[in-house]
Structures are given as structure tokens and as C-alpha cells.
Amino acid sequence: QVQLVESGGGLVQPGGSLTLSCAASGKMFRGNAMDMGWYRQAPGKQRELVALIRYGGSTSYADFVKGRFTISRDNAKNTVTLQMNSLKPEDTAVYYCNGYPHTVIPGYWGQGTQVTVSS
């Protein structure tokens, strides 16, 4: 069984920072060969891709987080990290990690981690 466990969310004031972590495990996980992404879903909205890191390490970001968020990965540890700076209230959402463009196994999403940006 593949398992993705996201952590690091919380309540932060506008302008603050958070670091999200994603730990992947399971015999079927082939994360080392997969492009991975951080996604988010705000209430009433569809899930959207925030940042992408390819197996080789190249990255890309959604325009709305460019310059504020940084994605990284440690292939030896099967972890993916999202450093979030200069947070805005509109960044409030549940954040998930998963494969890109396909989920690590069809239809699977972890529990996510809640990020709330509010004064």
C-alpha cells in the first residue's frame, strides 16, 4: 500500500511562513521515478496544482505562488517539501502532495494538511 502523509500546516498570520512536508512510503511507491507536486484545495474550489518538482529536480510554480513558495525533494528519504513564505489569506486551503500528472496510485489522495492564513 502506498501512503502519502502531509504535515506542517497550521494557522499563520499574513506575511508569515510555513514549511510543509510530505512523506511517502509503501512497497508500491516509485516516488524516486515520479514527478511530484503540491496541490491545494480551498473550500468550494477545485483542487489546483501549486508547485511541481520533476525527478531530476527541475521545478515549476503556479503564477500565484511564484517567488513565494519553494518546492524541494529528497529522493533518498522519499520526502517532498514546500517552503511557503509571504503567505496571503488566499493561500488558505488544504494542501496535498501527490504524483504529477497522475496520482501515485489511481484515485488516491492523502489526508492533506490545513493551512490557514489569517490575522
C-alpha positions in Angstrom: 0.0 0.0 0.0 1.2 3.5 -0.9 0.8 6.1 1.7 1.4 9.9 1.5 1.4 11.8 4.8 1.4 15.5 4.6 2.3 17.6 7.7 3.3 21.1 8.8 0.2 23.1 8.2 -1.3 25.4 10.8 -2.6 28.9 11.4 -0.3 31.7 10.4 -0.6 35.5 10.1 -0.4 37.2 6.7 3.2 37.6 5.7 4.2 34.6 7.7 5.9 31.3 6.7 5.2 27.6 6.9 7.1 24.5 5.8 5.0 21.6 4.6 6.4 18.1 4.4 5.2 15.0 2.6 6.5 11.6 3.5 5.9 8.8 1.0 6.0 5.1 1.9 4.8 1.7 0.7 6.1 -1.1 -1.4 4.3 0.2 -4.5 5.7 3.7 -4.3 8.0 4.5 -7.0 8.4 8.1 -6.0 12.0 8.2 -6.9 11.0 7.9 -10.6 8.0 10.2 -10.4 7.4 13.9 -10.8 5.8 15.1 -7.7 3.5 18.1 -7.0 2.0 20.0 -4.1 -1.7 20.8 -4.7 -4.2 22.7 -2.7 -8.0 22.8 -2.4 -9.8 25.8 -0.9 -13.4 25.5 0.3 -15.8 25.4 -2.6 -13.0 25.3 -5.2 -11.4 22.6 -7.2 -8.0 21.2 -6.3 -5.2 23.0 -8.1 -1.5 22.4 -8.7 0.7 24.8 -6.7 4.2 23.6 -7.5 5.9 20.7 -9.3 9.3 19.1 -9.0 10.5 16.6 -11.5 12.5 13.6 -10.6 15.6 15.3 -11.9 15.0 18.3 -9.7 13.7 20.9 -12.0 10.8 22.9 -10.7 7.8 25.0 -11.8 5.2 27.0 -10.0 1.8 28.3 -10.4 1.8 32.1 -11.1 0.0 32.8 -7.8 2.9 31.4 -5.7 5.9 32.2 -7.9 8.6 33.9 -5.9 7.0 33.0 -2.5 7.0 29.2 -2.4 9.8 26.7 -3.0 9.4 23.0 -3.6 12.2 20.5 -2.9 12.6 16.8 -2.6 14.9 14.2 -1.0 14.7 11.1 -3.2 16.7 9.0 -0.6 14.1 9.8 2.0 11.1 9.8 -0.2 10.1 13.3 1.0 8.8 16.4 -0.7 8.9 19.8 1.0 7.1 23.0 0.3 8.5 26.2 1.9 5.9 28.9 1.9 6.8 32.5 2.5 4.9 35.7 2.4 1.6 33.9 2.9 -1.6 35.6 2.0 -5.2 34.9 3.2 -5.9 33.5 -0.3 -3.4 30.7 0.3 -5.8 29.3 2.9 -6.5 25.7 1.8 -5.9 22.0 2.4 -2.5 21.2 0.9 -1.7 17.8 -0.6 1.2 16.2 -2.3 0.9 13.6 -5.0 2.3 12.4 -8.2 2.2 14.6 -11.4 0.4 14.4 -13.8 -1.1 11.2 -12.3 -1.6 10.3 -8.7 0.8 7.8 -7.3 -2.0 5.2 -7.5 -5.3 5.9 -9.3 -7.7 8.0 -7.2 -5.5 8.1 -4.1 -5.0 11.3 -2.1 -3.6 11.6 1.4 -5.4 13.4 4.2 -3.7 16.7 3.4 -2.6 19.4 5.8 -4.7 22.5 6.6 -3.1 25.9 6.1 -5.0 28.9 7.4 -3.7 32.4 6.8 -5.5 34.9 9.0 -4.9 37.8 11.3 
